[in-house]
Amino acid sequence: MAGRVIKSAGGDLDKQVDAAYRLAFSRRPDNREQQTVKKFFDRHREIVARRAAAGEALALPPELPDRADRVEAASLVDFCHMLINANEFVYPN
């Protein structure tokens, strides 16, 4: 999913979040969700950067462009996993 998001939205976080929500839920995130997601990425980038600096393997999307930031991409992978595990995805109305 993260690979599809990067292909369709490029490196712009707002566009990536919008694309991920559309893929997972067939809708755009509301304002509260957008704020929560921004906080998630701010915090999670630090966690992933520490893991990368320690030499840990990062979960990256397939066919990641050479110019892509690996920390950003790994954070996006984790975000997409989070969306797929959300109740809204698992239990559609």
MMTF fields as JSON, N, C-alpha, C and O atoms, coordinates in Angstrom:
{
  "mmtfVersion": "1.0.0",
  "mmtfProducer": "UNKNOWN",
  "numBonds": 371,
  "numAtoms": 372,
  "numGroups": 93,
  "numChains": 1,
  "numModels": 1,
  "chainsPerModel": [1],
  "groupsPerChain": [93],
  "chainIdList": ["A"],
  "bondAtomList": [4, 2, 8, 6, 12, 10, 16, 14, 20, 18, 24, 22, 28, 26, 32, 30, 36, 34, 40, 38, 44, 42, 48, 46, 52, 50, 56, 54, 60, 58, 64, 62, 68, 66, 72, 70, 76, 74, 80, 78, 84, 82, 88, 86, 92, 90, 96, 94, 100, 98, 104, 102, 108, 106, 112, 110, 116, 114, 120, 118, 124, 122, 128, 126, 132, 130, 136, 134, 140, 138, 144, 142, 148, 146, 152, 150, 156, 154, 160, 158, 164, 162, 168, 166, 172, 170, 176, 174, 180, 178, 184, 182, 188, 186, 192, 190, 196, 194, 200, 198, 204, 202, 208, 206, 212, 210, 216, 214, 220, 218, 224, 222, 228, 226, 232, 230, 236, 234, 240, 238, 244, 242, 248, 246, 252, 250, 256, 254, 260, 258, 264, 262, 268, 266, 272, 270, 276, 274, 280, 278, 284, 282, 288, 286, 292, 290, 296, 294, 300, 298, 304, 302, 308, 306, 312, 310, 316, 314, 320, 318, 324, 322, 328, 326, 332, 330, 336, 334, 340, 338, 344, 342, 348, 346, 352, 350, 356, 354, 360, 358, 364, 362, 368, 366],
  "bondOrderList": [1, 1, 1, 1, 1, 1, 1, 1, 1, 1, 1, 1, 1, 1, 1, 1, 1, 1, 1, 1, 1, 1, 1, 1, 1, 1, 1, 1, 1, 1, 1, 1, 1, 1, 1, 1, 1, 1, 1, 1, 1, 1, 1, 1, 1, 1, 1, 1, 1, 1, 1, 1, 1, 1, 1, 1, 1, 1, 1, 1, 1, 1, 1, 1, 1, 1, 1, 1, 1, 1, 1, 1, 1, 1, 1, 1, 1, 1, 1, 1, 1, 1, 1, 1, 1, 1, 1, 1, 1, 1, 1, 1],
  "groupList": [{"groupName": "MET", "atomNameList": ["N", "CA", "C", "O"], "elementList": ["N", "C", "C", "O"], "formalChargeList": [0, 0, 0, 0], "bondAtomList": [1, 0, 2, 1, 3, 2], "bondOrderList": [1, 1, 2], "singleLetterCode": "M", "chemCompType": "L-PEPTIDE LINKING"}, {"groupName": "ALA", "atomNameList": ["N", "CA", "C", "O"], "elementList": ["N", "C", "C", "O"], "formalChargeList": [0, 0, 0, 0], "bondAtomList": [1, 0, 2, 1, 3, 2], "bondOrderList": [1, 1, 2], "singleLetterCode": "A", "chemCompType": "L-PEPTIDE LINKING"}, {"groupName": "GLY", "atomNameList": ["N", "CA", "C", "O"], "elementList": ["N", "C", "C", "O"], "formalChargeList": [0, 0, 0, 0], "bondAtomList": [1, 0, 2, 1, 3, 2], "bondOrderList": [1, 1, 2], "singleLetterCode": "G", "chemCompType": "PEPTIDE LINKING"}, {"groupName": "ARG", "atomNameList": ["N", "CA", "C", "O"], "elementList": ["N", "C", "C", "O"], "formalChargeList": [0, 0, 0, 0], "bondAtomList": [1, 0, 2, 1, 3, 2], "bondOrderList": [1, 1, 2], "singleLetterCode": "R", "chemCompType": "L-PEPTIDE LINKING"}, {"groupName": "VAL", "atomNameList": ["N", "CA", "C", "O"], "elementList": ["N", "C", "C", "O"], "formalChargeList": [0, 0, 0, 0], "bondAtomList": [1, 0, 2, 1, 3, 2], "bondOrderList": [1, 1, 2], "singleLetterCode": "V", "chemCompType": "L-PEPTIDE LINKING"}, {"groupName": "ILE", "atomNameList": ["N", "CA", "C", "O"], "elementList": ["N", "C", "C", "O"], "formalChargeList": [0, 0, 0, 0], "bondAtomList": [1, 0, 2, 1, 3, 2], "bondOrderList": [1, 1, 2], "singleLetterCode": "I", "chemCompType": "L-PEPTIDE LINKING"}, {"groupName": "LYS", "atomNameList": ["N", "CA", "C", "O"], "elementList": ["N", "C", "C", "O"], "formalChargeList": [0, 0, 0, 0], "bondAtomList": [1, 0, 2, 1, 3, 2], "bondOrderList": [1, 1, 2], "singleLetterCode": "K", "chemCompType": "L-PEPTIDE LINKING"}, {"groupName": "SER", "atomNameList": ["N", "CA", "C", "O"], "elementList": ["N", "C", "C", "O"], "formalChargeList": [0, 0, 0, 0], "bondAtomList": [1, 0, 2, 1, 3, 2], "bondOrderList": [1, 1, 2], "singleLetterCode": "S", "chemCompType": "L-PEPTIDE LINKING"}, {"groupName": "ASP", "atomNameList": ["N", "CA", "C", "O"], "elementList": ["N", "C", "C", "O"], "formalChargeList": [0, 0, 0, 0], "bondAtomList": [1, 0, 2, 1, 3, 2], "bondOrderList": [1, 1, 2], "singleLetterCode": "D", "chemCompType": "L-PEPTIDE LINKING"}, {"groupName": "LEU", "atomNameList": ["N", "CA", "C", "O"], "elementList": ["N", "C", "C", "O"], "formalChargeList": [0, 0, 0, 0], "bondAtomList": [1, 0, 2, 1, 3, 2], "bondOrderList": [1, 1, 2], "singleLetterCode": "L", "chemCompType": "L-PEPTIDE LINKING"}, {"groupName": "GLN", "atomNameList": ["N", "CA", "C", "O"], "elementList": ["N", "C", "C", "O"], "formalChargeList": [0, 0, 0, 0], "bondAtomList": [1, 0, 2, 1, 3, 2], "bondOrderList": [1, 1, 2], "singleLetterCode": "Q", "chemCompType": "L-PEPTIDE LINKING"}, {"groupName": "TYR", "atomNameList": ["N", "CA", "C", "O"], "elementList": ["N", "C", "C", "O"], "formalChargeList": [0, 0, 0, 0], "bondAtomList": [1, 0, 2, 1, 3, 2], "bondOrderList": [1, 1, 2], "singleLetterCode": "Y", "chemCompType": "L-PEPTIDE LINKING"}, {"groupName": "PHE", "atomNameList": ["N", "CA", "C", "O"], "elementList": ["N", "C", "C", "O"], "formalChargeList": [0, 0, 0, 0], "bondAtomList": [1, 0, 2, 1, 3, 2], "bondOrderList": [1, 1, 2], "singleLetterCode": "F", "chemCompType": "L-PEPTIDE LINKING"}, {"groupName": "PRO", "atomNameList": ["N", "CA", "C", "O"], "elementList": ["N", "C", "C", "O"], "formalChargeList": [0, 0, 0, 0], "bondAtomList": [1, 0, 2, 1, 3, 2], "bondOrderList": [1, 1, 2], "singleLetterCode": "P", "chemCompType": "L-PEPTIDE LINKING"}, {"groupName": "ASN", "atomNameList": ["N", "CA", "C", "O"], "elementList": ["N", "C", "C", "O"], "formalChargeList": [0, 0, 0, 0], "bondAtomList": [1, 0, 2, 1, 3, 2], "bondOrderList": [1, 1, 2], "singleLetterCode": "N", "chemCompType": "L-PEPTIDE LINKING"}, {"groupName": "GLU", "atomNameList": ["N", "CA", "C", "O"], "elementList": ["N", "C", "C", "O"], "formalChargeList": [0, 0, 0, 0], "bondAtomList": [1, 0, 2, 1, 3, 2], "bondOrderList": [1, 1, 2], "singleLetterCode": "E", "chemCompType": "L-PEPTIDE LINKING"}, {"groupName": "THR", "atomNameList": ["N", "CA", "C", "O"], "elementList": ["N", "C", "C", "O"], "formalChargeList": [0, 0, 0, 0], "bondAtomList": [1, 0, 2, 1, 3, 2], "bondOrderList": [1, 1, 2], "singleLetterCode": "T", "chemCompType": "L-PEPTIDE LINKING"}, {"groupName": "HIS", "atomNameList": ["N", "CA", "C", "O"], "elementList": ["N", "C", "C", "O"], "formalChargeList": [0, 0, 0, 0], "bondAtomList": [1, 0, 2, 1, 3, 2], "bondOrderList": [1, 1, 2], "singleLetterCode": "H", "chemCompType": "L-PEPTIDE LINKING"}, {"groupName": "CYS", "atomNameList": ["N", "CA", "C", "O"], "elementList": ["N", "C", "C", "O"], "formalChargeList": [0, 0, 0, 0], "bondAtomList": [1, 0, 2, 1, 3, 2], "bondOrderList": [1, 1, 2], "singleLetterCode": "C", "chemCompType": "L-PEPTIDE LINKING"}],
  "groupTypeList": [0, 1, 2, 3, 4, 5, 6, 7, 1, 2, 2, 8, 9, 8, 6, 10, 4, 8, 1, 1, 11, 3, 9, 1, 12, 7, 3, 3, 13, 8, 14, 3, 15, 10, 10, 16, 4, 6, 6, 12, 12, 8, 3, 17, 3, 15, 5, 4, 1, 3, 3, 1, 1, 1, 2, 15, 1, 9, 1, 9, 13, 13, 15, 9, 13, 8, 3, 1, 8, 3, 4, 15, 1, 1, 7, 9, 4, 8, 12, 18, 17, 0, 9, 5, 14, 1, 14, 15, 12, 4, 11, 13, 14],
  "groupIdList": [1, 2, 3, 4, 5, 6, 7, 8, 9, 10, 11, 12, 13, 14, 15, 16, 17, 18, 19, 20, 21, 22, 23, 24, 25, 26, 27, 28, 29, 30, 31, 32, 33, 34, 35, 36, 37, 38, 39, 40, 41, 42, 43, 44, 45, 46, 47, 48, 49, 50, 51, 52, 53, 54, 55, 56, 57, 58, 59, 60, 61, 62, 63, 64, 65, 66, 67, 68, 69, 70, 71, 72, 73, 74, 75, 76, 77, 78, 79, 80, 81, 82, 83, 84, 85, 86, 87, 88, 89, 90, 91, 92, 93],
  "secStructList": [7, 2, 2, 2, 2, 2, 2, 2, 2, 6, 6, 7, 2, 2, 2, 2, 2, 2, 2, 2, 2, 2, 2, 2, 2, 1, 1, 7, 7, 7, 2, 2, 2, 2, 2, 2, 2, 2, 2, 2, 2, 2, 2, 2, 2, 2, 2, 2, 2, 2, 2, 2, 2, 6, 6, 7, 7, 7, 7, 7, 7, 6, 6, 7, 7, 6, 6, 1, 7, 2, 2, 2, 2, 2, 2, 2, 2, 2, 2, 2, 2, 2, 2, 2, 6, 1, 2, 2, 2, 2, 1, 7, 7],
  "xCoordList": [0.829, 0.0, 0.874, 0.586, 1.924, 2.792, 3.436, 3.606, 3.79, 4.358, 3.375, 3.751, 2.122, 1.084, 0.897, 0.708, 0.952, 0.783, 1.916, 1.672, 3.136, 4.278, 4.179, 4.46, 3.779, 3.644, 2.594, 2.787, 1.491, 0.407, 0.573, 0.116, 1.222, 1.277, 2.669, 2.819, 3.678, 5.031, 5.491, 5.107, 6.313, 6.894, 6.158, 6.62, 5.032, 4.266, 3.427, 2.55, 3.696, 3.021, 1.507, 0.777, 1.022, -0.429, -1.083, -2.143, -0.449, -0.982, -0.884, -1.77, 0.185, 0.331, -0.768, -1.364, -1.028, -2.07, -3.424, -4.2, -3.704, -4.967, -5.084, -6.13, -4.02, -4.037, -4.209, -4.948, -3.536, -3.643, -5.063, -5.602, -5.66, -7.04, -7.997, -8.927, -7.77, -8.643, -8.517, -9.514, -7.294, -7.106, -7.727, -8.37, -7.539, -8.016, -9.51, -10.21, -9.997, -11.366, -12.277, -13.46, -11.735, -12.504, -13.044, -14.143, -12.248, -12.624, -11.369, -10.293, -11.528, -10.424, -10.44, -11.493, -9.292, -9.283, -9.946, -9.829, -10.64, -11.222, -10.129, -8.994, -10.465, -9.466, -8.803, -7.59, -9.594, -9.034, -8.064, -6.994, -8.432, -7.553, -6.263, -5.186, -6.362, -5.164, -4.2, -2.991, -4.73, -3.876, -3.233, -2.055, -4.011, -3.49, -2.394, -1.373, -2.613, -1.624, -0.333, 0.756, -0.44, 0.769, 1.566, 2.794, 0.868, 1.554, 2.218, 3.346, 1.498, 2.062, 3.374, 4.386, 3.356, 4.564, 5.684, 6.842, 5.374, 6.414, 7.115, 8.34, 6.346, 6.921, 7.57, 8.648, 6.899, 7.368, 8.649, 9.48, 8.811, 10.056, 11.266, 12.29, 11.141, 12.247, 12.549, 13.711, 11.513, 11.683, 12.363, 13.315, 11.873, 12.437, 13.872, 14.727, 14.136, 15.5, 16.469, 17.594, 16.045, 16.904, 17.142, 18.257, 16.099, 16.256, 17.22, 18.067, 17.088, 17.978, 19.42, 20.349, 19.599, 20.945, 21.591, 22.813, 20.763, 21.273, 21.535, 21.992, 21.242, 21.504, 20.393, 20.574, 19.241, 18.117, 17.551, 17.587, 17.037, 16.39, 15.061, 14.333, 14.762, 13.506, 12.563, 12.993, 11.285, 10.276, 10.059, 9.581, 10.415, 10.309, 9.386, 9.278, 8.716, 7.858, 8.704, 9.838, 8.149, 8.881, 9.033, 8.217, 10.063, 10.315, 10.395, 9.886, 11.035, 11.215, 12.147, 13.244, 11.731, 12.611, 13.939, 13.979, 15.002, 16.335, 16.389, 17.102, 15.657, 15.699, 14.865, 14.922, 14.102, 13.195, 13.962, 14.989, 13.452, 14.002, 13.552, 12.354, 14.506, 14.183, 13.424, 12.551, 13.744, 13.038, 11.583, 10.669, 11.378, 10.008, 9.227, 8.067, 9.874, 9.199, 8.839, 7.74, 9.745, 9.461, 8.349, 7.528, 8.32, 7.236, 5.906, 4.881, 5.922, 4.698, 4.231, 3.031, 5.153, 4.789, 4.078, 3.034, 4.638, 4.02, 2.651, 1.721, 2.526, 1.238, 0.201, -0.943, 0.598, -0.334, -0.749, -1.909, 0.186, -0.17, -1.204, -2.14, -1.026, -1.961, -3.359, -4.353, -3.436, -4.741, -5.426, -6.626, -4.659, -5.234, -5.741, -6.648, -5.163, -5.601, -6.691, -7.141, -7.112, -8.158, -9.507, -9.77, -10.342, -11.679, -12.461, -13.224, -12.279, -13.011, -12.665, -13.518, -11.438, -11.029, -11.523, -12.009, -11.396, -11.73, -13.235, -13.712, -13.984, -15.433, -16.137, -16.595, -16.232, -16.893, -18.379, -19.012, -18.908, -20.345, -21.18, -22.408],
  "yCoordList": [-1.191, 0.0, 1.255, 2.208, 1.264, 2.445, 2.731, 3.892, 1.691, 1.882, 2.555, 3.441, 2.136, 2.772, 4.228, 5.09, 4.496, 5.867, 6.75, 7.861, 6.264, 7.055, 7.284, 8.381, 6.249, 6.4, 7.447, 8.231, 7.461, 8.382, 9.773, 10.754, 9.874, 11.158, 11.774, 12.926, 11.032, 11.574, 11.71, 10.919, 12.715, 12.893, 13.853, 14.116, 14.383, 15.347, 14.612, 13.822, 14.874, 14.146, 14.322, 13.344, 15.533, 15.746, 14.926, 14.332, 14.898, 14.108, 12.615, 11.846, 12.206, 10.796, 10.363, 9.298, 11.189, 10.865, 10.779, 9.858, 11.732, 11.724, 10.456, 9.807, 10.107, 8.911, 7.639, 6.738, 7.563, 6.38, 6.225, 5.119, 7.32, 7.259, 6.85, 6.077, 7.364, 6.995, 5.51, 4.846, 4.992, 3.564, 2.698, 1.69, 3.084, 2.26, 2.418, 1.434, 3.655, 3.926, 4.534, 4.762, 4.793, 5.424, 6.792, 7.186, 7.501, 8.854, 9.621, 9.046, 10.921, 11.759, 11.825, 11.656, 12.067, 12.224, 13.544, 14.546, 13.529, 14.784, 15.606, 15.146, 16.799, 17.703, 17.112, 17.226, 16.486, 15.885, 14.765, 14.652, 13.951, 12.869, 13.414, 12.868, 14.474, 15.076, 15.552, 15.35, 16.176, 16.647, 15.473, 15.521, 14.432, 13.249, 12.585, 12.157, 12.503, 11.885, 12.698, 12.124, 14.007, 14.842, 14.608, 14.529, 14.497, 14.206, 12.832, 12.654, 11.864, 10.52, 10.577, 10.034, 11.233, 11.287, 12.045, 11.638, 13.124, 13.867, 12.976, 12.996, 12.211, 11.331, 10.094, 9.67, 9.533, 8.256, 8.408, 7.5, 9.535, 9.761, 9.651, 9.08, 10.2, 10.131, 8.684, 8.287, 7.913, 6.505, 5.741, 4.995, 5.931, 5.225, 5.68, 4.867, 6.965, 7.474, 6.839, 6.496, 6.68, 6.016, 4.561, 4.055, 3.893, 2.495, 2.395, 1.503, 3.308, 3.296, 3.572, 2.929, 4.526, 4.865, 3.702, 3.553, 2.883, 1.72, 0.535, -0.519, 0.718, -0.343, -1.36, -2.39, -1.085, -2.012, -1.954, -0.915, -3.074, -3.124, -2.374, -2.476, -1.631, -0.888, -1.558, -2.067, -1.556, -2.041, -0.939, 0.147, -1.23, -0.242, -0.755, -1.963, 0.163, -0.284, -0.832, -0.4, -1.776, -2.276, -1.165, -0.246, -1.263, -0.304, 1.132, 2.055, 1.312, 2.649, 3.443, 2.978, 4.633, 5.442, 5.75, 5.923, 5.816, 6.074, 7.378, 7.471, 8.368, 9.689, 9.768, 10.765, 8.728, 8.747, 8.668, 7.996, 9.353, 9.313, 8.011, 7.758, 7.193, 5.88, 5.987, 5.164, 6.98, 7.168, 7.553, 7.029, 8.467, 8.872, 7.681, 7.47, 6.91, 5.766, 4.711, 4.159, 4.426, 3.444, 3.941, 3.15, 5.232, 5.8, 5.657, 5.383, 5.842, 5.685, 4.231, 3.97, 3.294, 1.872, 1.59, 0.938, 2.074, 1.849, 2.519, 1.959, 3.703, 4.399, 3.594, 3.458, 3.068, 2.27, 1.003, 0.596, 0.38, -0.787, -0.395, -1.146, 0.774, 1.25, 1.426, 1.039, 2.005, 2.203, 0.869, 0.716, -0.084, -1.384, -2.114, -2.942, -1.812, -2.442, -1.655, -2.063, -0.553, 0.266, -0.443, -1.174, -0.223, -0.816, -0.44, -1.253, 0.765, 1.218, 0.375, 0.156, -0.093, -0.942, -2.373, -3.007, -2.864, -4.254, -4.484, -5.531, -3.507, -3.634, -2.517, -1.553, -2.628, -1.557, -1.49, -2.495, -0.292, -0.1, -0.678, -0.612],
  "zCoordList": [0.0, 0.0, 0.0, -0.725, 0.796, 0.868, -0.483, -0.857, -1.209, -2.538, -3.482, -4.249, -3.426, -4.25, -3.862, -4.72, -2.567, -2.082, -2.606, -3.075, -2.528, -3.007, -4.51, -4.993, -5.253, -6.706, -7.064, -7.993, -6.332, -6.688, -6.085, -6.671, -4.921, -4.218, -4.172, -3.766, -4.579, -4.508, -3.068, -2.207, -2.81, -1.488, -0.581, 0.529, -1.014, -0.219, 0.827, 0.478, 2.106, 3.183, 3.149, 3.309, 2.947, 2.918, 1.81, 2.01, 0.648, -0.463, -0.165, -0.539, 0.503, 0.87, 1.836, 1.674, 2.83, 3.813, 3.121, 3.375, 2.255, 1.517, 0.673, 0.666, -0.033, -0.883, -0.052, -0.446, 1.086, 1.941, 2.483, 2.51, 2.911, 3.403, 2.289, 2.515, 1.103, -0.019, -0.349, -0.632, -0.312, -0.581, 0.514, 0.22, 1.755, 2.869, 3.126, 3.37, 3.071, 3.52, 2.453, 2.705, 1.274, 0.186, 0.588, 0.2, 1.371, 1.78, 2.165, 2.327, 2.306, 2.763, 4.292, 4.907, 4.901, 6.361, 6.755, 6.049, 7.891, 8.371, 9.062, 9.193, 9.496, 10.089, 11.328, 11.503, 12.18, 13.396, 13.041, 13.639, 12.084, 11.654, 11.05, 11.291, 10.278, 9.688, 10.77, 10.662, 11.799, 12.893, 13.635, 13.988, 13.865, 14.548, 13.721, 14.258, 12.424, 11.536, 11.516, 11.518, 11.496, 11.514, 12.795, 12.761, 13.92, 15.187, 15.134, 15.594, 14.564, 14.425, 13.648, 14.091, 12.491, 11.667, 12.364, 12.276, 13.047, 13.767, 14.788, 14.901, 15.518, 16.546, 15.932, 16.346, 14.95, 14.408, 13.588, 13.564, 12.924, 12.172, 13.091, 12.717, 14.289, 15.251, 15.635, 15.723, 15.86, 16.233, 15.101, 15.329, 13.891, 12.738, 12.477, 12.125, 12.645, 12.439, 13.433, 13.069, 14.674, 15.676, 15.298, 15.43, 14.831, 14.409, 13.231, 13.188, 12.285, 11.117, 11.532, 11.042, 12.434, 12.899, 13.648, 13.645, 14.286, 15.013, 14.084, 14.524, 12.805, 11.84, 11.698, 11.049, 12.297, 12.17, 10.758, 10.1, 10.313, 9.003, 9.08, 10.067, 8.038, 7.978, 6.993, 5.958, 7.317, 6.376, 5.346, 5.673, 4.105, 3.036, 1.945, 1.734, 1.249, 0.153, -1.0, -1.206, -1.74, -2.905, -3.944, -4.014, -4.722, -5.801, -5.291, -5.927, -4.146, -3.589, -4.498, -4.808, -4.93, -5.785, -5.081, -3.863, -5.849, -5.291, -4.51, -3.511, -4.945, -4.312, -3.03, -2.311, -2.75, -1.6, -0.284, -0.186, 0.705, 2.059, 2.721, 2.848, 3.139, 3.705, 5.03, 5.309, 5.838, 7.111, 6.845, 7.481, 5.909, 5.556, 5.003, 5.357, 4.136, 3.521, 4.564, 4.526, 5.486, 6.532, 7.455, 7.919, 7.72, 8.533, 7.813, 8.438, 6.5, 5.712, 5.716, 5.796, 5.63, 5.704, 7.024, 7.043, 8.116, 9.427, 9.513, 10.093, 8.944, 8.924, 8.137, 8.571, 6.993, 6.19, 6.93, 6.858, 7.638, 8.454, 9.506, 9.78, 10.084, 11.097, 10.496, 11.112, 9.303, 8.671, 8.386, 8.612, 7.892, 7.545, 8.79, 8.7, 9.934, 11.18, 11.9, 12.97, 11.337, 11.959, 11.863, 10.908, 12.845, 12.837, 11.584, 11.064, 11.103, 9.924, 8.698, 7.837, 8.614, 7.496, 7.693, 6.756, 8.905, 9.196, 9.219, 8.782, 9.728, 9.857, 9.099, 9.712, 7.775, 7.014, 7.342, 7.664, 7.252, 7.524, 6.417, 6.47]
}
